[in-house]
Amino acid sequence: MPLFDGGAIQARIDQAKARERQLNAQVKQTKLELSQRLDQLRSQYDEAQEVLAILADSIPLAEDNFDLAWARFLGGGAITLLEVLDNYRQAENLRLSVFHQRLAVDHSVAEMHALVGGATRDIR
């Protein structure tokens, strides 16, 4: 047995242990990053759901406002066509916002699925 064999073996063992510690640190870092991203996505999901709830309450009011403005315009009231069109635009913008928020909800869920590999029973 050569004189330096014991030192070389120990050096390889120490090198392997250092590599193992490095990989464990990388795993912890990756888990932390994934956890933070999941928290961010959950927050985006919750926010989009809250906006959808607000829109659900706002759309009927905007539609009623447009209907009232249209009736006033047709009845010869003191309202211009531009005001009626503005009320219509507001109602339509709210309806479009619903689609944007649903897209945000779906995007958050899809990204959560991708991050956890499709096992997202507890996400919603």
Summary of the structure (lengths in Angstrom):
residues: 124
radius of gyration: 29.8
end to end distance: 63.8
largest distance: 109.8
contacts: 293
relative contact order: 0.10
helix: 85%
strand: 0%
